[in-house]
Amino acid sequence: MKALIGLAAAAIAVLTAGGIKAALPGAPRGPDPSEGKATQVRVTAVVDGDTLRVEDLGGRELGRVRLLGIDAPEVAHPPAPAECYADHATDLLEELAPVGSTVQLVTDSGQPNRDRYDRLLRYVDHAGVDVAHELMARGAARRYEAAQDLAREESYSAAADDAQDADSGLWGTC
């Protein structure tokens, strides 16, 4: 009987330490979202408000990088015109991650490596600044609603909410 009580106590301790929620049916499974590998690259072009072109530090082209967790207004894709605030978002991304600068690309273990357009999906940090966070904080981008379980979700949500509440950027213009 003592062994059974000990086993039950151990099970309760494990569930409590790991979060009882994780053991419930329908609860999310898999690893907690977390940041992974960081790689330094050079920016070769700013495509729009949420996409860069990069090369490795040896000059080898790596392609396009889509900033994780955000959605900036679309630039013109004729015959469709640019969305409201697209030019401002692109200009701000150029300011935050200038062409020729070295940035750090950071993976997120909870996200795919590439999107349907074959762009790398990464957090981008430059000079100690999380570029996507700053774009949202200034109202140049929204949270990307399809992104779930981002390692930086809490920070991104707060930045987006604050910008929207203050009518910053696109929130006060569009």
N, C-alpha and C positions, 0 to 999 in steps of 0.2 A: 504494500500500500504506500509506504514511504517513497518507493521508487516511482510510482505512478504520480504522486503529488510533486515530486522533484521534476519529473518529465513535463508535467503541466506547467509548473513554474518557469521552467526553461523555455517552453514554447511561448508563454506570455511575454517573457523578457525579450525574445527574438522578435515577436510581432510588434512590441512596443518600440524597440530600438529601430526596427526597419520601417515602422509606420504601419499600423493595422490597415490603413487604406490600401496598401499595396497587395494585401491578401484578399481583398474583397473582389467578387466577380465584377468584371467590367472595368476594373481599375487599370490605368495605363501600365504596360509592361515594358521591360527592356531597360537599358541603362539610363541614368539621369542625364539630361543634356549637359554637356560640358565642352569647354573649349579644348581644342586639340593642338595640332602641329602649327607652328608659326614659321613663315617663310618670308624673307625679305626679297622684294622685287622692285623694279623701276617702272613708273607710270609712263606709257608712251602716248596715250591719248585718253581724253574724256569723251565718251560716246554720248552720254546723256546724264541725267541727274542721279542714276543709280548703277551705272555701268562704266567700267574702265577697261582699257587695253594695257597689258603689262608684258614685261620681258624679265627674264632672270638677270642677275647682276653680271652675267657673262655675255648678255646681249641676245640670248635666244628668246624668240617670241613665244609667249605662253598663251596668248589669246585674250579673250574677254573675261572679265570678272564682274559678277553681279553681286552687289552689296547685300548681305543677308539681312532679312528682317524689315526692309523698307520697300516702299513703292513710290517712286517719284513720278510726277506727271510726264506723259509721253511727249517726246519731241515730234516734229512733223514727219509723217511717213506718207508722202503723197499717194493718193489724193487727200488723205486725212490731214487736217491741220494740226499744229501743235496744241496740246492741252494747256489750259490756263496754268501759268507759273512754271512751265517746262524750261524756258530759257533761264529763269532765275535759279532753278534747281541745278541746271547744268553749270551755270557760272559759279555757284557756290561749291559744287563738287570740284571744279577746277581750282578754286581758291584753297580748299581743304586738302586736296591731293594733286598738287600741280604737276603738269607734264615735266618729266625729268627727275622728279623727286623719288626717293626711296620710301616705300611704304611696307608695312608688315601685313601679310595675309594670314588670317587665322581660321582654321577649320572649326566646325562645330560637329561633334560626334553624333548629334541628333538630327543632322541634316544631310541630304544627299550631297555628293561631291559636285555634281553638275545639274543644271536645269534642262528643260526640254529643248532649249536653244544651244546646248552644249557650252554654256558659260560656266566657269568655276563659280561656286557659291561660297563666299568668304566674308568674314568680318575684315574691315580694312582700318588699320590704325596708322596715323601719321603724326610724328612729333608728339607722341603721347596723347593724341586725340582719337577717340573712336569716331570715325568719319560719319557713319550712318547715324549714330546718336546725335551728333551735331546737326546733321541735315534735318532730323526730326525736331530737335530742340528749336531750330530757327524757322520751322514751318515750311521747309522745302520738300518734305516727303511725309507720307503716311506710313503707318505700320502695314506691313505686307500681311494681309489677313490669312493667306494660305500657310504662312510660316507658323509652325507649332513647335513647342518645346525648345525654343531658342535658349541657349545658355545666357544670353544677355536680355531676355524678354522683359524682366522686371524694370530694368533701366530704360529700355526702349519704350515700353508702355508709358512710363512716367513722363518721359520727354515729349512723346506725342500728345499725351493728355494736356500737359502744361502749355504746349504751343497752341493747341486747339482752344483751350480755355482763354488764352490771351489774344486770340485772333491773329497770331503771328503768321507771317508769310502767306502761303496759299489759303490758310483759314480765314484771313481777313480780306483777301483779294478775290478769291474765286467763288 
